[in-house]
Amino acid sequence: MTSIDCATLKAVTEIINAETDPAATEDLIESEICADWHESQGHQDWLDNAIPAEIADWLAGFYKESA
């Protein structure tokens, strides 16, 4: 299972709350970000190196797909 740094998770949550979903919690966002992705090592590498805005932008895409 992948993981995300606490400070990065907090920053991503703040961006998602401001721009996409004011009701999203850190737990919800963490569960989406750290789901069982097929390319888990590649996903982990990306999480370790991406800036919070990039992760938030990626996550916001899921909201757009479900709309």
mmCIF file of the N, C-alpha and C atoms, coordinates in Angstrom:
data_MODEL
# 
_entry.id   MODEL 
# 
loop_
_atom_site.group_PDB 
_atom_site.id 
_atom_site.type_symbol 
_atom_site.label_atom_id 
_atom_site.label_alt_id 
_atom_site.label_comp_id 
_atom_site.label_asym_id 
_atom_site.label_entity_id 
_atom_site.label_seq_id 
_atom_site.pdbx_PDB_ins_code 
_atom_site.Cartn_x 
_atom_site.Cartn_y 
_atom_site.Cartn_z 
_atom_site.occupancy 
_atom_site.B_iso_or_equiv 
_atom_site.pdbx_formal_charge 
_atom_site.auth_seq_id 
_atom_site.auth_comp_id 
_atom_site.auth_asym_id 
_atom_site.auth_atom_id 
_atom_site.pdbx_PDB_model_num 
ATOM 1   N N  . MET A 1 1  ? 0.842   -1.182 0.000   1.00 0.00 ? 1  MET A N  1 
ATOM 2   C CA . MET A 1 1  ? 0.000   0.000  0.000   1.00 0.00 ? 1  MET A CA 1 
ATOM 3   C C  . MET A 1 1  ? 0.882   1.238  0.000   1.00 0.00 ? 1  MET A C  1 
ATOM 4   N N  . THR A 1 2  ? 0.459   2.219  -0.757  1.00 0.00 ? 2  THR A N  1 
ATOM 5   C CA . THR A 1 2  ? 1.219   3.456  -0.825  1.00 0.00 ? 2  THR A CA 1 
ATOM 6   C C  . THR A 1 2  ? 0.925   4.348  0.373   1.00 0.00 ? 2  THR A C  1 
ATOM 7   N N  . SER A 1 3  ? 1.756   5.348  0.560   1.00 0.00 ? 3  SER A N  1 
ATOM 8   C CA . SER A 1 3  ? 1.563   6.291  1.665   1.00 0.00 ? 3  SER A CA 1 
ATOM 9   C C  . SER A 1 3  ? 1.886   7.696  1.182   1.00 0.00 ? 3  SER A C  1 
ATOM 10  N N  . ILE A 1 4  ? 1.445   8.660  1.964   1.00 0.00 ? 4  ILE A N  1 
ATOM 11  C CA . ILE A 1 4  ? 1.708   10.062 1.639   1.00 0.00 ? 4  ILE A CA 1 
ATOM 12  C C  . ILE A 1 4  ? 2.164   10.770 2.908   1.00 0.00 ? 4  ILE A C  1 
ATOM 13  N N  . ASP A 1 5  ? 3.135   11.627 2.769   1.00 0.00 ? 5  ASP A N  1 
ATOM 14  C CA . ASP A 1 5  ? 3.660   12.421 3.869   1.00 0.00 ? 5  ASP A CA 1 
ATOM 15  C C  . ASP A 1 5  ? 2.535   13.255 4.495   1.00 0.00 ? 5  ASP A C  1 
ATOM 16  N N  . CYS A 1 6  ? 2.526   13.354 5.811   1.00 0.00 ? 6  CYS A N  1 
ATOM 17  C CA . CYS A 1 6  ? 1.460   14.076 6.529   1.00 0.00 ? 6  CYS A CA 1 
ATOM 18  C C  . CYS A 1 6  ? 1.345   15.538 6.099   1.00 0.00 ? 6  CYS A C  1 
ATOM 19  N N  . ALA A 1 7  ? 2.467   16.208 5.925   1.00 0.00 ? 7  ALA A N  1 
ATOM 20  C CA . ALA A 1 7  ? 2.428   17.619 5.519   1.00 0.00 ? 7  ALA A CA 1 
ATOM 21  C C  . ALA A 1 7  ? 1.881   17.755 4.102   1.00 0.00 ? 7  ALA A C  1 
ATOM 22  N N  . THR A 1 8  ? 2.250   16.825 3.232   1.00 0.00 ? 8  THR A N  1 
ATOM 23  C CA . THR A 1 8  ? 1.739   16.859 1.862   1.00 0.00 ? 8  THR A CA 1 
ATOM 24  C C  . THR A 1 8  ? 0.249   16.587 1.853   1.00 0.00 ? 8  THR A C  1 
ATOM 25  N N  . LEU A 1 9  ? -0.195  15.609 2.631   1.00 0.00 ? 9  LEU A N  1 
ATOM 26  C CA . LEU A 1 9  ? -1.622  15.293 2.727   1.00 0.00 ? 9  LEU A CA 1 
ATOM 27  C C  . LEU A 1 9  ? -2.406  16.508 3.213   1.00 0.00 ? 9  LEU A C  1 
ATOM 28  N N  . LYS A 1 10 ? -1.901  17.182 4.220   1.00 0.00 ? 10 LYS A N  1 
ATOM 29  C CA . LYS A 1 10 ? -2.578  18.373 4.739   1.00 0.00 ? 10 LYS A CA 1 
ATOM 30  C C  . LYS A 1 10 ? -2.692  19.442 3.657   1.00 0.00 ? 10 LYS A C  1 
ATOM 31  N N  . ALA A 1 11 ? -1.611  19.663 2.926   1.00 0.00 ? 11 ALA A N  1 
ATOM 32  C CA . ALA A 1 11 ? -1.619  20.680 1.865   1.00 0.00 ? 11 ALA A CA 1 
ATOM 33  C C  . ALA A 1 11 ? -2.583  20.299 0.743   1.00 0.00 ? 11 ALA A C  1 
ATOM 34  N N  . VAL A 1 12 ? -2.591  19.029 0.356   1.00 0.00 ? 12 VAL A N  1 
ATOM 35  C CA . VAL A 1 12 ? -3.514  18.564 -0.686  1.00 0.00 ? 12 VAL A CA 1 
ATOM 36  C C  . VAL A 1 12 ? -4.955  18.753 -0.218  1.00 0.00 ? 12 VAL A C  1 
ATOM 37  N N  . THR A 1 13 ? -5.234  18.408 1.023   1.00 0.00 ? 13 THR A N  1 
ATOM 38  C CA . THR A 1 13 ? -6.591  18.554 1.566   1.00 0.00 ? 13 THR A CA 1 
ATOM 39  C C  . THR A 1 13 ? -7.016  20.017 1.539   1.00 0.00 ? 13 THR A C  1 
ATOM 40  N N  . GLU A 1 14 ? -6.134  20.912 1.904   1.00 0.00 ? 14 GLU A N  1 
ATOM 41  C CA . GLU A 1 14 ? -6.471  22.338 1.889   1.00 0.00 ? 14 GLU A CA 1 
ATOM 42  C C  . GLU A 1 14 ? -6.800  22.813 0.472   1.00 0.00 ? 14 GLU A C  1 
ATOM 43  N N  . ILE A 1 15 ? -6.048  22.342 -0.505  1.00 0.00 ? 15 ILE A N  1 
ATOM 44  C CA . ILE A 1 15 ? -6.309  22.722 -1.896  1.00 0.00 ? 15 ILE A CA 1 
ATOM 45  C C  . ILE A 1 15 ? -7.640  22.143 -2.366  1.00 0.00 ? 15 ILE A C  1 
ATOM 46  N N  . ILE A 1 16 ? -7.872  20.873 -2.101  1.00 0.00 ? 16 ILE A N  1 
ATOM 47  C CA . ILE A 1 16 ? -9.135  20.235 -2.501  1.00 0.00 ? 16 ILE A CA 1 
ATOM 48  C C  . ILE A 1 16 ? -10.303 20.932 -1.827  1.00 0.00 ? 16 ILE A C  1 
ATOM 49  N N  . ASN A 1 17 ? -10.182 21.248 -0.546  1.00 0.00 ? 17 ASN A N  1 
ATOM 50  C CA . ASN A 1 17 ? -11.263 21.941 0.167   1.00 0.00 ? 17 ASN A CA 1 
ATOM 51  C C  . ASN A 1 17 ? -11.548 23.307 -0.435  1.00 0.00 ? 17 ASN A C  1 
ATOM 52  N N  . ALA A 1 18 ? -10.523 24.022 -0.836  1.00 0.00 ? 18 ALA A N  1 
ATOM 53  C CA . ALA A 1 18 ? -10.698 25.374 -1.389  1.00 0.00 ? 18 ALA A CA 1 
ATOM 54  C C  . ALA A 1 18 ? -11.196 25.361 -2.829  1.00 0.00 ? 18 ALA A C  1 
ATOM 55  N N  . GLU A 1 19 ? -10.776 24.359 -3.611  1.00 0.00 ? 19 GLU A N  1 
ATOM 56  C CA . GLU A 1 19 ? -11.046 24.410 -5.043  1.00 0.00 ? 19 GLU A CA 1 
ATOM 57  C C  . GLU A 1 19 ? -12.042 23.380 -5.565  1.00 0.00 ? 19 GLU A C  1 
ATOM 58  N N  . THR A 1 20 ? -12.255 22.294 -4.828  1.00 0.00 ? 20 THR A N  1 
ATOM 59  C CA . THR A 1 20 ? -13.034 21.191 -5.393  1.00 0.00 ? 20 THR A CA 1 
ATOM 60  C C  . THR A 1 20 ? -14.155 20.707 -4.497  1.00 0.00 ? 20 THR A C  1 
ATOM 61  N N  . ASP A 1 21 ? -13.845 20.387 -3.251  1.00 0.00 ? 21 ASP A N  1 
ATOM 62  C CA . ASP A 1 21 ? -14.837 19.789 -2.349  1.00 0.00 ? 21 ASP A CA 1 
ATOM 63  C C  . ASP A 1 21 ? -14.584 20.252 -0.920  1.00 0.00 ? 21 ASP A C  1 
ATOM 64  N N  . PRO A 1 22 ? -15.339 21.243 -0.465  1.00 0.00 ? 22 PRO A N  1 
ATOM 65  C CA . PRO A 1 22 ? -15.125 21.763 0.885   1.00 0.00 ? 22 PRO A CA 1 
ATOM 66  C C  . PRO A 1 22 ? -15.368 20.740 1.990   1.00 0.00 ? 22 PRO A C  1 
ATOM 67  N N  . ALA A 1 23 ? -16.071 19.657 1.684   1.00 0.00 ? 23 ALA A N  1 
ATOM 68  C CA . ALA A 1 23 ? -16.395 18.655 2.696   1.00 0.00 ? 23 ALA A CA 1 
ATOM 69  C C  . ALA A 1 23 ? -15.400 17.494 2.744   1.00 0.00 ? 23 ALA A C  1 
ATOM 70  N N  . ALA A 1 24 ? -14.445 17.456 1.835   1.00 0.00 ? 24 ALA A N  1 
ATOM 71  C CA . ALA A 1 24 ? -13.485 16.345 1.801   1.00 0.00 ? 24 ALA A CA 1 
ATOM 72  C C  . ALA A 1 24 ? -12.598 16.377 3.045   1.00 0.00 ? 24 ALA A C  1 
ATOM 73  N N  . THR A 1 25 ? -12.424 15.229 3.649   1.00 0.00 ? 25 THR A N  1 
ATOM 74  C CA . THR A 1 25 ? -11.585 15.102 4.841   1.00 0.00 ? 25 THR A CA 1 
ATOM 75  C C  . THR A 1 25 ? -10.220 14.534 4.465   1.00 0.00 ? 25 THR A C  1 
ATOM 76  N N  . GLU A 1 26 ? -9.273  14.679 5.357   1.00 0.00 ? 26 GLU A N  1 
ATOM 77  C CA . GLU A 1 26 ? -7.960  14.092 5.124   1.00 0.00 ? 26 GLU A CA 1 
ATOM 78  C C  . GLU A 1 26 ? -8.070  12.574 4.969   1.00 0.00 ? 26 GLU A C  1 
ATOM 79  N N  . ASP A 1 27 ? -8.934  11.939 5.769   1.00 0.00 ? 27 ASP A N  1 
ATOM 80  C CA . ASP A 1 27 ? -9.103  10.482 5.670   1.00 0.00 ? 27 ASP A CA 1 
ATOM 81  C C  . ASP A 1 27 ? -9.611  10.075 4.294   1.00 0.00 ? 27 ASP A C  1 
ATOM 82  N N  . LEU A 1 28 ? -10.597 10.782 3.776   1.00 0.00 ? 28 LEU A N  1 
ATOM 83  C CA . LEU A 1 28 ? -11.140 10.475 2.449   1.00 0.00 ? 28 LEU A CA 1 
ATOM 84  C C  . LEU A 1 28 ? -10.074 10.673 1.373   1.00 0.00 ? 28 LEU A C  1 
ATOM 85  N N  . ILE A 1 29 ? -9.387  11.773 1.439   1.00 0.00 ? 29 ILE A N  1 
ATOM 86  C CA . ILE A 1 29 ? -8.369  12.070 0.440   1.00 0.00 ? 29 ILE A CA 1 
ATOM 87  C C  . ILE A 1 29 ? -7.230  11.057 0.513   1.00 0.00 ? 29 ILE A C  1 
ATOM 88  N N  . GLU A 1 30 ? -6.810  10.720 1.712   1.00 0.00 ? 30 GLU A N  1 
ATOM 89  C CA . GLU A 1 30 ? -5.746  9.727  1.861   1.00 0.00 ? 30 GLU A CA 1 
ATOM 90  C C  . GLU A 1 30 ? -6.169  8.370  1.307   1.00 0.00 ? 30 GLU A C  1 
ATOM 91  N N  . SER A 1 31 ? -7.406  7.974  1.534   1.00 0.00 ? 31 SER A N  1 
ATOM 92  C CA . SER A 1 31 ? -7.859  6.678  1.022   1.00 0.00 ? 31 SER A CA 1 
ATOM 93  C C  . SER A 1 31 ? -7.876  6.653  -0.500  1.00 0.00 ? 31 SER A C  1 
ATOM 94  N N  . GLU A 1 32 ? -8.211  7.767  -1.133  1.00 0.00 ? 32 GLU A N  1 
ATOM 95  C CA . GLU A 1 32 ? -8.192  7.837  -2.600  1.00 0.00 ? 32 GLU A CA 1 
ATOM 96  C C  . GLU A 1 32 ? -6.764  7.845  -3.130  1.00 0.00 ? 32 GLU A C  1 
ATOM 97  N N  . ILE A 1 33 ? -5.920  8.647  -2.519  1.00 0.00 ? 33 ILE A N  1 
ATOM 98  C CA . ILE A 1 33 ? -4.544  8.769  -2.975  1.00 0.00 ? 33 ILE A CA 1 
ATOM 99  C C  . ILE A 1 33 ? -3.770  7.470  -2.770  1.00 0.00 ? 33 ILE A C  1 
ATOM 100 N N  . CYS A 1 34 ? -4.030  6.788  -1.678  1.00 0.00 ? 34 CYS A N  1 
ATOM 101 C CA . CYS A 1 34 ? -3.248  5.608  -1.322  1.00 0.00 ? 34 CYS A CA 1 
ATOM 102 C C  . CYS A 1 34 ? -3.970  4.297  -1.636  1.00 0.00 ? 34 CYS A C  1 
ATOM 103 N N  . ALA A 1 35 ? -4.933  4.348  -2.518  1.00 0.00 ? 35 ALA A N  1 
ATOM 104 C CA . ALA A 1 35 ? -5.643  3.127  -2.912  1.00 0.00 ? 35 ALA A CA 1 
ATOM 105 C C  . ALA A 1 35 ? -4.665  2.132  -3.530  1.00 0.00 ? 35 ALA A C  1 
ATOM 106 N N  . ASP A 1 36 ? -5.116  0.949  -3.777  1.00 0.00 ? 36 ASP A N  1 
ATOM 107 C CA . ASP A 1 36 ? -4.288  -0.118 -4.343  1.00 0.00 ? 36 ASP A CA 1 
ATOM 108 C C  . ASP A 1 36 ? -4.137  0.069  -5.846  1.00 0.00 ? 36 ASP A C  1 
ATOM 109 N N  . TRP A 1 37 ? -3.195  0.937  -6.240  1.00 0.00 ? 37 TRP A N  1 
ATOM 110 C CA . TRP A 1 37 ? -2.960  1.228  -7.653  1.00 0.00 ? 37 TRP A CA 1 
ATOM 111 C C  . TRP A 1 37 ? -2.144  0.124  -8.288  1.00 0.00 ? 37 TRP A C  1 
ATOM 112 N N  . HIS A 1 38 ? -2.407  -0.156 -9.563  1.00 0.00 ? 38 HIS A N  1 
ATOM 113 C CA . HIS A 1 38 ? -1.701  -1.224 -10.279 1.00 0.00 ? 38 HIS A CA 1 
ATOM 114 C C  . HIS A 1 38 ? -0.197  -0.966 -10.348 1.00 0.00 ? 38 HIS A C  1 
ATOM 115 N N  . GLU A 1 39 ? 0.183   0.253  -10.571 1.00 0.00 ? 39 GLU A N  1 
ATOM 116 C CA . GLU A 1 39 ? 1.603   0.613  -10.647 1.00 0.00 ? 39 GLU A CA 1 
ATOM 117 C C  . GLU A 1 39 ? 2.018   1.201  -9.308  1.00 0.00 ? 39 GLU A C  1 
ATOM 118 N N  . SER A 1 40 ? 1.927   0.421  -8.255  1.00 0.00 ? 40 SER A N  1 
ATOM 119 C CA . SER A 1 40 ? 2.090   0.963  -6.911  1.00 0.00 ? 40 SER A CA 1 
ATOM 120 C C  . SER A 1 40 ? 3.450   1.618  -6.673  1.00 0.00 ? 40 SER A C  1 
ATOM 121 N N  . GLN A 1 41 ? 4.547   1.044  -7.155  1.00 0.00 ? 41 GLN A N  1 
ATOM 122 C CA . GLN A 1 41 ? 5.849   1.677  -6.922  1.00 0.00 ? 41 GLN A CA 1 
ATOM 123 C C  . GLN A 1 41 ? 5.964   2.983  -7.702  1.00 0.00 ? 41 GLN A C  1 
ATOM 124 N N  . GLY A 1 42 ? 5.479   2.998  -8.928  1.00 0.00 ? 42 GLY A N  1 
ATOM 125 C CA . GLY A 1 42 ? 5.487   4.235  -9.699  1.00 0.00 ? 42 GLY A CA 1 
ATOM 126 C C  . GLY A 1 42 ? 4.622   5.301  -9.055  1.00 0.00 ? 42 GLY A C  1 
ATOM 127 N N  . HIS A 1 43 ? 3.479   4.889  -8.532  1.00 0.00 ? 43 HIS A N  1 
ATOM 128 C CA . HIS A 1 43 ? 2.578   5.821  -7.855  1.00 0.00 ? 43 HIS A CA 1 
ATOM 129 C C  . HIS A 1 43 ? 3.243   6.350  -6.588  1.00 0.00 ? 43 HIS A C  1 
ATOM 130 N N  . GLN A 1 44 ? 3.905   5.468  -5.841  1.00 0.00 ? 44 GLN A N  1 
ATOM 131 C CA . GLN A 1 44 ? 4.591   5.900  -4.624  1.00 0.00 ? 44 GLN A CA 1 
ATOM 132 C C  . GLN A 1 44 ? 5.706   6.881  -4.946  1.00 0.00 ? 44 GLN A C  1 
ATOM 133 N N  . ASP A 1 45 ? 6.469   6.585  -5.988  1.00 0.00 ? 45 ASP A N  1 
ATOM 134 C CA . ASP A 1 45 ? 7.548   7.495  -6.396  1.00 0.00 ? 45 ASP A CA 1 
ATOM 135 C C  . ASP A 1 45 ? 6.981   8.870  -6.737  1.00 0.00 ? 45 ASP A C  1 
ATOM 136 N N  . TRP A 1 46 ? 5.859   8.875  -7.450  1.00 0.00 ? 46 TRP A N  1 
ATOM 137 C CA . TRP A 1 46 ? 5.222   10.138 -7.812  1.00 0.00 ? 46 TRP A CA 1 
ATOM 138 C C  . TRP A 1 46 ? 4.759   10.881 -6.558  1.00 0.00 ? 46 TRP A C  1 
ATOM 139 N N  . LEU A 1 47 ? 4.107   10.178 -5.625  1.00 0.00 ? 47 LEU A N  1 
ATOM 140 C CA . LEU A 1 47 ? 3.653   10.819 -4.388  1.00 0.00 ? 47 LEU A CA 1 
ATOM 141 C C  . LEU A 1 47 ? 4.822   11.396 -3.595  1.00 0.00 ? 47 LEU A C  1 
ATOM 142 N N  . ASP A 1 48 ? 5.945   10.715 -3.631  1.00 0.00 ? 48 ASP A N  1 
ATOM 143 C CA . ASP A 1 48 ? 7.116   11.180 -2.887  1.00 0.00 ? 48 ASP A CA 1 
ATOM 144 C C  . ASP A 1 48 ? 7.734   12.432 -3.502  1.00 0.00 ? 48 ASP A C  1 
ATOM 145 N N  . ASN A 1 49 ? 7.473   12.666 -4.782  1.00 0.00 ? 49 ASN A N  1 
ATOM 146 C CA . ASN A 1 49 ? 8.146   13.765 -5.476  1.00 0.00 ? 49 ASN A CA 1 
ATOM 147 C C  . ASN A 1 49 ? 7.234   14.873 -5.990  1.00 0.00 ? 49 ASN A C  1 
ATOM 148 N N  . ALA A 1 50 ? 5.953   14.619 -6.103  1.00 0.00 ? 50 ALA A N  1 
ATOM 149 C CA . ALA A 1 50 ? 5.024   15.615 -6.641  1.00 0.00 ? 50 ALA A CA 1 
ATOM 150 C C  . ALA A 1 50 ? 4.738   16.711 -5.616  1.00 0.00 ? 50 ALA A C  1 
ATOM 151 N N  . ILE A 1 51 ? 4.486   17.903 -6.116  1.00 0.00 ? 51 ILE A N  1 
ATOM 152 C CA . ILE A 1 51 ? 4.074   18.989 -5.221  1.00 0.00 ? 51 ILE A CA 1 
ATOM 153 C C  . ILE A 1 51 ? 2.582   18.824 -4.912  1.00 0.00 ? 51 ILE A C  1 
ATOM 154 N N  . PRO A 1 52 ? 2.129   19.339 -3.775  1.00 0.00 ? 52 PRO A N  1 
ATOM 155 C CA . PRO A 1 52 ? 0.723   19.171 -3.399  1.00 0.00 ? 52 PRO A CA 1 
ATOM 156 C C  . PRO A 1 52 ? -0.266  19.625 -4.473  1.00 0.00 ? 52 PRO A C  1 
ATOM 157 N N  . ALA A 1 53 ? 0.018   20.721 -5.165  1.00 0.00 ? 53 ALA A N  1 
ATOM 158 C CA . ALA A 1 53 ? -0.907  21.206 -6.196  1.00 0.00 ? 53 ALA A CA 1 
ATOM 159 C C  . ALA A 1 53 ? -1.059  20.190 -7.326  1.00 0.00 ? 53 ALA A C  1 
ATOM 160 N N  . GLU A 1 54 ? 0.004   19.495 -7.672  1.00 0.00 ? 54 GLU A N  1 
ATOM 161 C CA . GLU A 1 54 ? -0.059  18.474 -8.722  1.00 0.00 ? 54 GLU A CA 1 
ATOM 162 C C  . GLU A 1 54 ? -0.919  17.296 -8.276  1.00 0.00 ? 54 GLU A C  1 
ATOM 163 N N  . ILE A 1 55 ? -0.745  16.873 -7.035  1.00 0.00 ? 55 ILE A N  1 
ATOM 164 C CA . ILE A 1 55 ? -1.551  15.770 -6.505  1.00 0.00 ? 55 ILE A CA 1 
ATOM 165 C C  . ILE A 1 55 ? -3.017  16.181 -6.426  1.00 0.00 ? 55 ILE A C  1 
ATOM 166 N N  . ALA A 1 56 ? -3.277  17.395 -5.963  1.00 0.00 ? 56 ALA A N  1 
ATOM 167 C CA . ALA A 1 56 ? -4.655  17.884 -5.861  1.00 0.00 ? 56 ALA A CA 1 
ATOM 168 C C  . ALA A 1 56 ? -5.307  17.973 -7.240  1.00 0.00 ? 56 ALA A C  1 
ATOM 169 N N  . ASP A 1 57 ? -4.559  18.411 -8.228  1.00 0.00 ? 57 ASP A N  1 
ATOM 170 C CA . ASP A 1 57 ? -5.081  18.496 -9.586  1.00 0.00 ? 57 ASP A CA 1 
ATOM 171 C C  . ASP A 1 57 ? -5.447  17.104 -10.102 1.00 0.00 ? 57 ASP A C  1 
ATOM 172 N N  . TRP A 1 58 ? -4.594  16.132 -9.870  1.00 0.00 ? 58 TRP A N  1 
ATOM 173 C CA . TRP A 1 58 ? -4.855  14.743 -10.267 1.00 0.00 ? 58 TRP A CA 1 
ATOM 174 C C  . TRP A 1 58 ? -6.118  14.231 -9.567  1.00 0.00 ? 58 TRP A C  1 
ATOM 175 N N  . LEU A 1 59 ? -6.210  14.474 -8.258  1.00 0.00 ? 59 LEU A N  1 
ATOM 176 C CA . LEU A 1 59 ? -7.358  14.006 -7.494  1.00 0.00 ? 59 LEU A CA 1 
ATOM 177 C C  . LEU A 1 59 ? -8.646  14.703 -7.933  1.00 0.00 ? 59 LEU A C  1 
ATOM 178 N N  . ALA A 1 60 ? -8.578  15.982 -8.261  1.00 0.00 ? 60 ALA A N  1 
ATOM 179 C CA . ALA A 1 60 ? -9.757  16.725 -8.711  1.00 0.00 ? 60 ALA A CA 1 
ATOM 180 C C  . ALA A 1 60 ? -10.328 16.122 -9.995  1.00 0.00 ? 60 ALA A C  1 
ATOM 181 N N  . GLY A 1 61 ? -9.485  15.484 -10.777 1.00 0.00 ? 61 GLY A N  1 
ATOM 182 C CA . GLY A 1 61 ? -9.962  14.815 -11.990 1.00 0.00 ? 61 GLY A CA 1 
ATOM 183 C C  . GLY A 1 61 ? -10.990 13.751 -11.707 1.00 0.00 ? 61 GLY A C  1 
ATOM 184 N N  . PHE A 1 62 ? -10.892 13.095 -10.560 1.00 0.00 ? 62 PHE A N  1 
ATOM 185 C CA . PHE A 1 62 ? -11.888 12.090 -10.195 1.00 0.00 ? 62 PHE A CA 1 
ATOM 186 C C  . PHE A 1 62 ? -13.252 12.722 -9.944  1.00 0.00 ? 62 PHE A C  1 
ATOM 187 N N  . TYR A 1 63 ? -13.253 13.921 -9.391  1.00 0.00 ? 63 TYR A N  1 
ATOM 188 C CA . TYR A 1 63 ? -14.506 14.626 -9.156  1.00 0.00 ? 63 TYR A CA 1 
ATOM 189 C C  . TYR A 1 63 ? -15.168 14.985 -10.490 1.00 0.00 ? 63 TYR A C  1 
ATOM 190 N N  . LYS A 1 64 ? -14.356 15.416 -11.444 1.00 0.00 ? 64 LYS A N  1 
ATOM 191 C CA . LYS A 1 64 ? -14.878 15.799 -12.755 1.00 0.00 ? 64 LYS A CA 1 
ATOM 192 C C  . LYS A 1 64 ? -15.429 14.588 -13.498 1.00 0.00 ? 64 LYS A C  1 
ATOM 193 N N  . GLU A 1 65 ? -14.760 13.429 -13.351 1.00 0.00 ? 65 GLU A N  1 
ATOM 194 C CA . GLU A 1 65 ? -15.216 12.208 -14.026 1.00 0.00 ? 65 GLU A CA 1 
ATOM 195 C C  . GLU A 1 65 ? -16.548 11.719 -13.460 1.00 0.00 ? 65 GLU A C  1 
ATOM 196 N N  . SER A 1 66 ? -16.776 11.944 -12.168 1.00 0.00 ? 66 SER A N  1 
ATOM 197 C CA . SER A 1 66 ? -18.015 11.431 -11.555 1.00 0.00 ? 66 SER A CA 1 
ATOM 198 C C  . SER A 1 66 ? -19.174 12.415 -11.676 1.00 0.00 ? 66 SER A C  1 
ATOM 199 N N  . ALA A 1 67 ? -18.903 13.616 -12.182 1.00 0.00 ? 67 ALA A N  1 
ATOM 200 C CA . ALA A 1 67 ? -19.955 14.636 -12.297 1.00 0.00 ? 67 ALA A CA 1 
ATOM 201 C C  . ALA A 1 67 ? -20.836 14.378 -13.507 1.00 0.00 ? 67 ALA A C  1 
# 
